Amino acid sequence: MKYLVVEDFSGTPIPFIFPERIRHDEMREQLPYAKVLSAGLVELRGGRFVCFGGSAELSLSARKEDEEIVTSRFQPRQR
C-alpha cells in the first residue's frame, strides 16, 4: 500500500493509506490539507508497520516517525 502523511488544520499528522495503483500526486489532489509531510509505501511486517520509499511525483520520502504515526491510528481508542 502507499501512504501520505499530511498535517491537519490543528497541526496533527494524519496518515492516508491507499492502493498502489493510485499515484501519490493523484491522492494528494483529493485531500483538503495544505501540507504534505511525507509519502511512501507501507507494509505490515512481523506485526509492525514499516514505511519506506518515497514519491517521485511529490519529491517526498518516507520518514522513520511515519511508522509511529500509522501505528497510532490502529490502536484501540480510549473511551
N, C-alpha and C positions, 0 to 999 in steps of 0.2 A: 504494500500500500504506500501511497505518497502522503505527505503531510505538509501543512503550513502552520507556523505559529504566528499569530497576529496579536497586536496589542488592542484590547477592547477600549471603550470610551473612558473607563476608570483606570486604565494603565495596567490591567491584569493580562498576562499572556494566556491566550486561548488557542488550543490546538484544533485543527481541522484535518481529519483523516479521510482520504478518498481514493478511488481506484486508480491504478497505474495508467490506464488508458486515457485519463484526463491529464492534460498538461498543467503544470503549476500556474502558468500565467492565465489559463482559462479559468481555473478555480479562483484565482486572485480577483478576477473581474467580477465574480459573483458575490464577493464579500464586502460588507459595508464599512469595514475598518480601514483606517488610513495607513497604518504602519504594519508592515510585514517584518517580523523579526528573523525568521529563518525558514528554510524549506529543505526537503529531502525525502528520503524513504524511511519507513518504519516497519520493523518486523518484531514478532514475539519470538524470542529465543530463550529456551530454558526457563520459561515462566517470567521473563522480564522483557520490557520494550527496549529495542536498540534502534537508535536513529543514526543515519549515515547518509553520505552522498550530498547532493545539493540540487539546485535548479539553475541550469544554464540560462533559461529564459528570464529569470529574475535576478541572476547574479548573486544568489544566496546559497549558503551551505548549512548543513546540519550542525547543531551545537551540542555539547555534552549535556547541558542543562535541559535540552528538549526532552530527553528521556524521562526526567522527573516531572516535567510539565504534562506529558502524555500520561504517564502512570497515575498522576494525581487525579485525573479525570475518570479513572476506572476504579477508584476506591469507593467503598460504601459511604454514603452520605451520613453525617451525624444528624440525628433527629433530636 
